[in-house]
Amino acid sequence: MTEVEWSRLKAHELRALADDNPVVIIPIASIEQHGPHLPVMTDTRIGHEVAVRAARKAYADRPTLVTPVVWHGLSEHHMPFGGTLILSHETFRMVLRDLVTSLMRHGFRDILLSNSHGGNIMAMQQICDELAPELPVTLAATTYAYEAAAEIATHLEDQETLQHACEGETSVMMHLEPDLVDTSDLANIGAGREMGFLSAGKASYRWRPFVHQTGTGVSGTPTRATAEKGEAILQASADAIAAMITDPDTWAAPDDRRGAQTGGVPFRPDTVS
Ligand SMILES: [Zn+2]
C-alpha cells in the first residue's frame, strides 16, 4: 500500500514527492474529555483515521499526504470536566501558520486543514482568511462531520448529526479502539440537551462552558453505538473528504472577473507581476 503518512516517510522521499504537487492534509483535533466512556484522544484518533483513509482513497487521482495530527486544539469549554489540554487561540493560529509555512518552504502548495473537533472550526477558517492573501499556497479547510453530514446521518438511529461522545463518535471508537471504550453503562449515559450551548437569540452567539449542555460530558445518545456503525461512518467520512480533495475546483485559482479597465490590486502574492 502506498505510504501516505508524512511521519513514516524519509526526507528524500518527501523531497521527491513535492515535485508531484500532492495535497498535504494537516489534521487538527483535540485532547479533551469525551464523557465517562471514551478516551480523551477520541477526536485525535478519529481525525487521523479519516485523513489517512481519505488520502489513500484520493491517491490514484491526486497524491495526498497526511502530517501528524495537531492534537492541541481549542477546548476551553471542556476544561471544567478535566482531562483537557488546550492552546490559546493565538498559539493555535501560530502553530498552524508555522506548519503551513514549513510545508510551503518544502515546495508543497495545496494544503488541507482537516478538522475533527467543533471548537476548532472558527479559528481554522480564520487562519485560512489570514494566510490566503499572504502566502503562495492554496488553503482549504474541512470538518468531516459537516462534509459528510448527509451520509453520516443515514447511519445514526438516535441522532440526526454527530455531537460529542455520542452515538457516532462512540461507534467509531468501538471500531478503532474497542479496548478503550467502556461499554458497561452506555444505556445510562447522555443525553444532554439539544446542542445549543453556544447560542443566543434566534441565530446569535454566546460563549458558555460545556457543563451548560450536559452533566456527563456527553451530548447525544451513545446507547445504540456499534462498531459496525463506526466503520460505516468512517468510510462515509473518508469518501467525502477524498471527493473534496480530488475535485479540481477545490484547488483552482480564484476567478478574477474584473475587466481589463477595472484596475485595482492583486489578491494573491503569486499574482503580483
Ligand atoms: Zn469528539
Residues whose N, C-alpha, C, O or C-beta is under 5 A from the ligand:
A	BS01	ZN	T42 D43 S116 Q163 H164 A165 E169
